[in-house]
Amino acid sequence: MALLPLLLTACVLLYRHGVYDVEGRERLQIVELLPRLEDATLVFVGESHDNPLHHQAQLEVIRQFHEKDIAIAIGLEMFGASDQEVLDAWVSGGMDLHDFVASYYRNWDLPWKLYGDIFLYAREHGIPLIGLNVPREVVSKVARSGFASLSAEQLETLPGVSCNVDEDYRAFIQRSHAAHDQDAASFEWFCEAQMVWDTTMAHRLLEFVDQNPATRVVVIAGSGHAWKPGIPRQVDQRRDSITSRVILPEEKGRLHRLNVGVDDCDYLWLGLY
């Protein structure tokens, strides 16, 4: 699908279907959403990684904040914290598109076109980008062998991160990732890998907020991480004074108006399948 038709399709669906307010149990137009987000320091906007409509919805939140002259940054699951200098160079104009796309593919294996509009908009308007992710080899090792298998050197890449998986978190992972077919040890290690992701990304966000207290952060991440029991819970456990809002896409058979609660998210995108 060409870019322009995709953008038009996304905009039509966003404005036709709108957003569902989970607490108020009411449908909102997208223009009614921003005023309900303005008091939040962190706004998590979840995604299915391969759904282009979800990325256009993320861009719409970013665009609305920017056009209201609200200082924002964008937190990225798609880039590791170790590549922060690359993100800074891109936003400042110190890196060309070819080199930045190459850096993108070193960090993420989904097509550039899914996220390109977000990165281009950030560069055009000087919006800071924050790399949040963990080195791939670290998470892969936890998923294969557990958190206890990490070396001292690997643990140094995870400042302030522990891996205390409780029953609530296991139940959340079971629901959000549909991880039903693994044996007990593999499932526990899978939970630990998700916890490493969530706690590390929470730590990176808090570092940025501490250094930039007047800036709101729009966090774009997979729905499993953006879900309230994911990164938002880890933020809240470390700093309950920080206000967050969570927007997730409605998903058939998993998260929809009939089964969603305020423990899951604050708002649902409707109809972005």
C-alpha positions as CSV (number, residue, x, y, z in Angstrom):
1,M,0.0,0.0,0.0
2,A,1.4,3.4,-0.9
3,L,2.1,5.8,1.9
4,L,-0.6,8.5,1.1
5,P,-3.5,6.0,0.9
6,L,-2.3,4.4,4.1
7,L,-2.2,7.8,5.9
8,L,-5.7,8.6,4.6
9,T,-7.0,5.2,5.6
10,A,-5.6,5.6,9.1
11,C,-7.0,9.1,9.5
12,V,-10.5,8.0,8.3
13,L,-10.5,5.1,10.8
14,L,-9.2,7.2,13.7
15,Y,-11.9,9.8,13.2
16,R,-14.7,7.4,12.3
17,H,-14.2,5.0,15.2
18,G,-12.7,7.2,17.8
19,V,-11.5,6.2,21.2
20,Y,-13.2,4.4,24.1
21,D,-12.8,5.9,27.6
22,V,-12.5,2.8,29.8
23,E,-13.5,4.4,33.1
24,G,-16.3,6.5,31.8
25,R,-17.5,3.8,29.4
26,E,-18.0,6.2,26.6
27,R,-16.9,6.7,23.1
28,L,-14.8,9.9,22.4
29,Q,-13.8,11.6,19.2
30,I,-10.0,11.8,18.9
31,V,-10.0,15.5,19.3
32,E,-11.6,15.0,22.8
33,L,-8.7,12.8,23.9
34,L,-5.8,15.2,24.2
35,P,-7.3,17.3,27.0
36,R,-7.6,14.1,29.0
37,L,-3.9,13.4,28.5
38,E,-2.4,16.8,29.3
39,D,-1.9,16.2,33.0
40,A,0.1,13.0,32.4
41,T,3.9,13.0,32.4
42,L,3.9,9.7,30.5
43,V,1.5,8.7,27.8
44,F,1.9,5.1,26.7
45,V,0.5,4.3,23.3
46,G,0.6,0.6,22.6
47,E,0.8,-1.2,19.3
48,S,0.8,-4.5,17.4
49,H,4.2,-4.0,15.8
50,D,3.2,-5.0,12.3
51,N,-0.1,-3.0,12.2
52,P,0.5,0.3,10.3
53,L,-2.7,1.8,11.6
54,H,-1.4,1.6,15.2
55,H,1.7,3.6,14.2
56,Q,-0.4,6.3,12.6
57,A,-2.5,6.5,15.7
58,Q,0.7,7.0,17.7
59,L,1.8,9.7,15.4
60,E,-1.6,11.4,15.8
61,V,-1.1,11.6,19.5
62,I,2.4,13.1,19.0
63,R,1.1,15.5,16.4
64,Q,-1.7,16.8,18.6
65,F,0.6,17.4,21.6
66,H,3.1,19.2,19.3
67,E,0.5,21.4,17.7
68,K,-0.7,22.5,21.1
69,D,2.9,23.7,21.8
70,I,3.3,21.1,24.6
71,A,6.9,20.0,25.1
72,I,7.2,16.3,24.4
73,A,9.7,13.6,23.8
74,I,9.1,10.1,22.3
75,G,10.2,7.0,24.2
76,L,11.0,4.1,21.8
77,E,11.0,0.4,22.4
78,M,12.4,0.2,18.9
79,F,15.9,1.6,19.9
80,G,18.3,0.5,22.6
81,A,19.5,2.9,25.2
82,S,23.0,2.3,23.9
83,D,22.1,4.1,20.6
84,Q,21.0,7.3,22.3
85,E,23.7,9.3,20.5
86,V,22.3,8.0,17.1
87,L,18.8,9.3,18.0
88,D,20.2,12.6,19.2
89,A,22.2,13.0,15.9
90,W,19.1,12.2,13.8
91,V,16.9,14.8,15.6
92,S,19.5,17.5,15.4
93,G,20.1,16.9,11.7
94,G,23.6,15.5,12.2
95,M,22.8,12.2,10.5
96,D,21.4,11.5,7.0
97,L,18.4,9.2,6.3
98,H,20.5,6.4,4.9
99,D,22.7,6.1,8.0
100,F,19.7,6.4,10.3
101,V,17.7,3.7,8.6
102,A,20.8,1.5,8.9
103,S,20.9,2.2,12.6
104,Y,17.2,1.5,12.8
105,Y,17.7,-2.0,11.3
106,R,20.5,-2.7,13.7
107,N,17.9,-2.2,16.5
108,W,14.7,-3.4,15.0
109,D,13.7,-6.0,12.4
110,L,10.3,-4.7,11.2
111,P,10.0,-2.6,8.0
112,W,11.1,1.0,8.3
113,K,7.9,2.2,6.6
114,L,5.9,1.2,9.6
115,Y,7.7,3.7,11.8
116,G,9.3,6.1,9.3
117,D,6.6,8.8,9.6
118,I,7.2,9.0,13.4
119,F,10.9,9.4,13.0
120,L,10.6,11.9,10.2
121,Y,8.1,14.0,12.2
122,A,10.4,14.0,15.2
123,R,13.3,15.3,13.1
124,E,11.2,17.9,11.3
125,H,10.0,19.4,14.6
126,G,13.0,18.7,16.8
127,I,11.2,16.3,19.2
128,P,13.7,14.3,21.3
129,L,13.8,10.6,20.9
130,I,14.6,8.3,23.8
131,G,16.0,4.8,23.3
132,L,14.5,2.5,26.0
133,N,15.4,-1.0,25.0
134,V,17.7,-3.7,26.4
135,P,20.5,-5.3,24.4
136,R,18.9,-8.1,22.4
137,E,21.4,-10.7,23.6
138,V,20.5,-10.1,27.2
139,V,16.8,-10.6,26.8
140,S,17.3,-13.6,24.6
141,K,19.5,-15.2,27.2
142,V,17.0,-14.6,30.0
143,A,14.2,-16.1,27.8
144,R,16.4,-19.2,27.2
145,S,18.0,-19.7,30.6
146,G,16.5,-17.3,33.1
147,F,17.6,-14.1,34.8
148,A,20.1,-16.0,37.0
149,S,22.1,-17.0,33.9
150,L,23.2,-13.4,33.2
151,S,26.9,-12.6,33.6
152,A,28.1,-9.8,35.8
153,E,28.9,-7.9,32.6
154,Q,25.4,-8.3,31.2
155,L,23.9,-7.2,34.5
156,E,25.8,-4.0,34.2
157,T,23.7,-3.1,31.2
158,L,20.6,-3.3,33.4
159,P,21.1,-0.6,36.0
160,G,18.6,-0.7,38.9
161,V,16.8,-3.8,37.4
162,S,15.7,-6.7,39.4
163,C,13.5,-9.6,38.3
164,N,10.8,-10.4,40.9
165,V,8.0,-12.1,39.0
166,D,4.9,-12.4,41.2
167,E,1.6,-14.2,40.5
168,D,-0.1,-11.1,39.2
169,Y,2.6,-10.5,36.7
170,R,2.5,-14.2,35.5
171,A,-1.3,-13.9,35.0
172,F,-0.7,-10.7,33.1
173,I,1.8,-12.3,30.8
174,Q,-0.5,-15.3,30.3
175,R,-3.2,-13.0,29.2
176,S,-1.3,-10.4,27.2
177,H,1.0,-12.7,25.4
178,A,-1.1,-15.9,25.2
179,A,1.8,-17.9,26.4
180,H,-0.1,-21.1,27.1
181,D,2.0,-23.9,25.6
182,Q,5.3,-23.6,27.3
183,D,6.6,-25.8,30.1
184,A,6.8,-24.4,33.6
185,A,10.5,-23.4,33.4
186,S,10.3,-21.9,29.9
187,F,7.2,-19.9,30.9
188,E,9.0,-18.6,34.0
189,W,12.0,-17.5,31.9
190,F,9.7,-15.9,29.4
191,C,8.1,-13.9,32.3
192,E,11.5,-12.9,33.5
193,A,12.5,-11.7,30.0
194,Q,9.4,-9.6,29.9
195,M,10.1,-8.2,33.3
196,V,13.6,-7.3,32.3
197,W,12.2,-5.4,29.4
198,D,9.5,-3.6,31.5
199,T,11.8,-2.7,34.4
200,T,14.6,-1.5,32.2
201,M,12.3,0.7,30.0
202,A,10.7,2.1,33.2
203,H,14.2,3.0,34.6
204,R,15.2,4.8,31.3
205,L,12.0,6.8,31.3
206,L,12.5,7.9,34.9
207,E,16.0,8.9,34.1
208,F,14.7,11.2,31.3
209,V,11.9,12.6,33.4
210,D,14.3,13.4,36.3
211,Q,16.4,15.4,33.8
212,N,13.5,16.9,31.9
213,P,10.7,17.5,34.4
214,A,8.7,19.9,32.2
215,T,8.6,17.5,29.2
216,R,5.9,14.9,28.6
217,V,6.9,11.6,27.1
218,V,4.8,9.7,24.5
219,V,6.0,6.1,24.9
220,I,5.5,3.9,21.8
221,A,5.8,0.2,22.6
222,G,4.2,-3.1,22.0
223,S,0.9,-3.4,23.8
224,G,2.2,-6.1,26.1
225,H,4.7,-3.6,27.5
226,A,2.4,-0.6,27.4
227,W,-0.4,-2.4,29.2
228,K,-0.8,-1.1,32.7
229,P,0.8,-4.1,34.4
230,G,3.8,-3.8,32.2
231,I,6.0,-0.7,32.1
232,P,3.5,1.6,33.8
233,R,3.4,-0.6,36.9
234,Q,7.2,-0.6,37.1
235,V,7.2,3.2,36.8
236,D,4.5,3.5,39.5
237,Q,6.4,1.2,41.9
238,R,9.5,3.3,41.6
239,R,7.8,6.8,41.5
240,D,4.1,6.8,42.4
241,S,4.1,10.7,42.0
242,I,4.3,10.4,38.2
243,T,1.0,10.3,36.4
244,S,0.6,8.0,33.4
245,R,-2.1,7.4,30.8
246,V,-2.3,4.2,28.7
247,I,-3.9,3.9,25.3
248,L,-4.1,0.4,23.7
249,P,-5.6,-0.8,20.4
250,E,-8.7,-2.9,20.7
251,E,-7.9,-6.5,19.7
252,K,-10.4,-9.1,18.7
253,G,-10.5,-12.0,21.2
254,R,-8.1,-10.4,23.7
255,L,-8.8,-6.8,24.6
256,H,-12.1,-5.1,23.7
257,R,-14.8,-3.0,25.1
258,L,-16.6,-5.9,26.7
259,N,-13.7,-7.2,28.8
260,V,-11.4,-4.2,29.3
261,G,-11.0,-2.6,32.7
262,V,-9.2,0.3,34.3
263,D,-6.5,-2.1,35.4
264,D,-5.6,-2.7,31.7
265,C,-5.6,0.8,30.2
266,D,-7.3,4.2,30.2
267,Y,-8.4,4.3,26.6
268,L,-8.9,1.9,23.6
269,W,-8.4,2.8,20.0
270,L,-11.5,1.4,18.2
271,G,-11.6,-0.3,14.9
272,L,-7.9,-0.2,14.0
273,Y,-7.6,-3.9,12.8
